[in-house]
Amino acid sequence: MLDSLTLLLEKVLFLTHLNVFNQFRTSLFSDTQREREKKIVTNHCEKEEVPDPSACTALTDSLYQRGDLLEVPRTLFTHFGIYLGDNRVAHLIPDILPLFTTDKLSIQVMVTNKRLVLGVLSKSASIRVDTVEDFAYGASILLNAMDSTVQKRPLDGEEIARRAEEMVGKIPYSLLWNNCEHFVTYCRYGSAISIQTDKFCDWLKSVIRDHRSVPLTAFLGILSILSLGMSPYTTLPTLLIPFTLWMAG
């Protein structure tokens, strides 16, 4: 029962991670001169037919410092990583491909959004090192934006990067308990936290404490009984969920 509840919460959290819910927050960050410079760097490294790797490395190293926390809006998620220097970013990213192949060359190719979403659903992930361009996936990068929200002082940049490098490899994944935000906050602040997960849990508490959810869940339960028939799979949730919400409120 506990596993089923956890799975349900993770699927709901998956929906709340959709970038539609994060676009407003991203729009609050102004397009500063440094931000515009980073966009120029990304465009330069991506659009050159034969880019000079050393030139891209020099440009990114002039904008980011070892241990910086990079944040990008992916199509479905807000994604986080730790800058290691030399145009490299360590990040925890879901990816379903390692479940089907051991070919390292195929796995190391930039993770597409389809691979990412299927990795979330299959709970398959790894901490990997990619270029800044592959990490950003065409999006603009926010630099150390979390420093203003987390009530902890960042560790030394070298220590942050060292922590990230030591964790590279396959890792269990959970939207609730172990996502990319947990990874970067552990590396940068010393504690694995997820602001997005905390906000989701706060929202869930408000739903539980709102007694209007009790008749709603009861009504939905009755509809399921009418649609699927009387059985333990429909009757027990119809009785237990409204009762639990009522007692918890």
N, C-alpha and C positions, 0 to 999 in steps of 0.2 A: 504493500500500500504506500509506504514511504517512497519507494523507488518510482512508483507511478506518479505520485505528487510532485517529486523532484523533476521528472521528465516533463510534466505539464507546465511547471513553472519555467523551465528552460525554453520550451517552445513559445510561451507567452513573451519571455524576455527576448527571444529571437526576433519577434515581431516589433518589440519596442526599440530594438537596435537598428531598425531600418533607417536608412539615411534621411527619409522623409521627415522623421522626428528630430533630426539633428541639423537640418539645413538652417533653421532659424538661429540656432546657437552659433553656427559657423559664420553666419552673416554679420554677427555682432562684432567680429574682429575686423578692424580697419585694415585696408590695403596699404600698409606702411611702405616706406622706401625700401626697407630691408626685405619685406615680403615681395615687392615687385622685382627686386634683384634675384630672389630665389626662383621666381617664375621664369626669368630670363635664363638662368642657369639650366633649369629643367628643360626648357624649350631648346636651348643650344645643344644639350647633350642628346636629346631625343630626335631632333630634326636633321642634324648633320648626317649626310649620306655616309661619310667615313669619319666619325667623330674621333678626336684624339683623346684616348683615355686619360693621359697625364694632364691634359688641359681641363677636362671635367673634374678630375680629382682636385686640382689646384683651386678651381672655382668653388667647389663645394666646401673644401677645407677652409676657404676664406669666409664662408658664411656660417658654418657649423663647427662647434667644438666637440671634442671627444667627450661623450657622456650626455650630450644634449638629448632632450626628449622631443621626437618628431611626431606630429599628429596629422593624419590625412583623412578626408572623407572618402571612403570607398562607396561603390554603388549601394551596398547594403549595410555597411558598418562605418563607424568612425574607428580608424585603425591607428595603432601606436607602435613606435619603435625607438631604439636607442642608437644614436650615431656613434660609430666606432672609429671614425677617421678614414682617410683614403677612399672616400666616396662609398663607404660600406655602412649598412644599417642592420642591426640584429632585431628581429621581431618574431613574436609568436603568431603564427598564422595557420588557420585550419586548412587542410588540403586532403582531398580524398585519394589523390593519385598514388601515394605510397601504399595504399591497400591493394593496389592492382599491379604494381611493378616495383622492382628493385633497381631499375635503371636510373642511376644517379644523374645522368645527363638530362633525362626527361623530367625528373623530379625538380631539378634545379632551375628549369625554365620558369619564368615569371608566372606566379599563381593567378589564374584568371578568376573572375567573380564566380563563374560556375563551379570551378574547383573549390573555391572558398566556401560557398554555401553548402555544397555536398559534404565538405569536410566538417562543417558545423553540425550537420544532421547526423553524421557518422561518428562524431567526436574524435576525429583523427586530426592531429596537428603536430607541428614541430616548431622549434625555435631555429630559424635559419638566418643566414647573412646574405643580403642582396644589395645591389647598387641603390643609390638614392632614387634613381629614375624608376627602377622596377618596383621599389617600395611605394613610391608616390602613385604609380599607376595612372599618370596623367593629371593628377590633382595637385592643387597648391598645398604647400606645407605650412602648418602652424608650428612655431618654435617655442618649446617650454611653456605652452599655454596653461598647463596644469599647475604650474608653480603658484599661480594666484589663487587656486582653489584648495590645494592640499595644505593642511595646516602643519607641514613639516618642512624643515630646511633640506634642500638637496644635498646628497653626499658629494664628496670630491669627484670631479669628472673622471679621473682615472679609475677610481673605485667603482663608479657606475658602469663604465665600459668593461671592466674586469668581470664584474658580476654577470653581465650580459654574455660575455664570451664563454664563461664557464658553463652556462646553461644551454649552449647550442646543442641541438639534437632533438630526437623525438620526445614528446611530452604528452601526458593525458590532457584532454581539453574539456572544458565545461563553461558554458556561458555564465553560469552563476558563480562558480568557484575558482576557475582557472582560465581566464581569457587574456588577450593581449594587454589589456589595461592592468591586470594583476601583475603581469611580467614586468612592465616598465616601471610601475610604482615600487615594486620590490627592489629593482635595480637602482632607481634614482632616489627613493626616500627611505628605503630599508624596511618597508611594510607593504605587503601585497594587498592592495585595495582596488576597488572598482567603483568609481563615482556613478557610472551608468547603472551598475547593479544596485547600488545603494538607493538611487532614485527610484528604481523599479520596486524595490522592497518597501520603500516609503509609500509608493502609490498603492501597492498591494495591501499594506496595513490600513490605508484610508478606505479601501474597498471593503475590507473585513469589518472595520468599525462602523461602516455605514449600514444601518439596519435595512435600508431600502434594497440592499442586495439579497436579503433573505427571501422576500416574496418573488423576486426575479428568478433566483436559482430554483425555487420551488416550482414556479411556472414552467421553466425550461425542462425541469425533471418530469413534470406531468406530460409535457409535449413529447418527450422521448418515450415515455411509457405508451402513449397513444399511437406513436409512429412505429415503435419497435416491438411493442407488446410487453406484457408483464413478465419480468425475469429478474434474477438477482443483479444482473448487470445494469438494469435500469431502475429497479426499485430501491436498492440500497443507496446509490448516490442521491436519488431524489429525497430520501429521508435524512441521510447523514450530512450532506453538504449544507443544506439550510440550517440544520441543527447546530453544526459546528460553527457556522458563521454567526448564528444567534448567540451562542455561548461565548465565542471569542470577542464579540462586540461589547 
